[in-house]
Amino acid sequence: MDITFKLYAGLTDYLPAEFRTANQMALKVEEGATIAQVIAPFSLPMKMVHLVLINGVYIYPDDRATRPLVQGDVLAIWPPIAGG
């Protein structure tokens, strides 16, 4: 199935080089793949996977290993961001 995978801020460095300026890529994943399964091949440090949204809806950390994605989902991930 096809999803859109987006990484923001410093996490864009984990995308293939040709997708970094757009901060997103189309991605084929197995039917029923979980968030954890999708991000595993990208070697994201889990301490940097802070804010996770599917189609704009926040996914709690405890649900990320079991929450399946469906055709057309947009998975977006932000690192912790400090500011003030």
Sequence and secondary structure as in RCSB ss.txt:
>XXXX:A:sequence
MDITFKLYAGLTDYLPAEFRTANQMALKVEEGATIAQVIAPFSLPMKMVHLVLINGVYIYPDDRATRPLVQGDVL
AIWPPIAGG
>XXXX:A:secstr
 EEEEEE GGGGGGS GGGTTTTEEEEE  TT BHHHHHGGGT  GGG  EEEETTEE  GGGTTT B  TT EE
EEE      
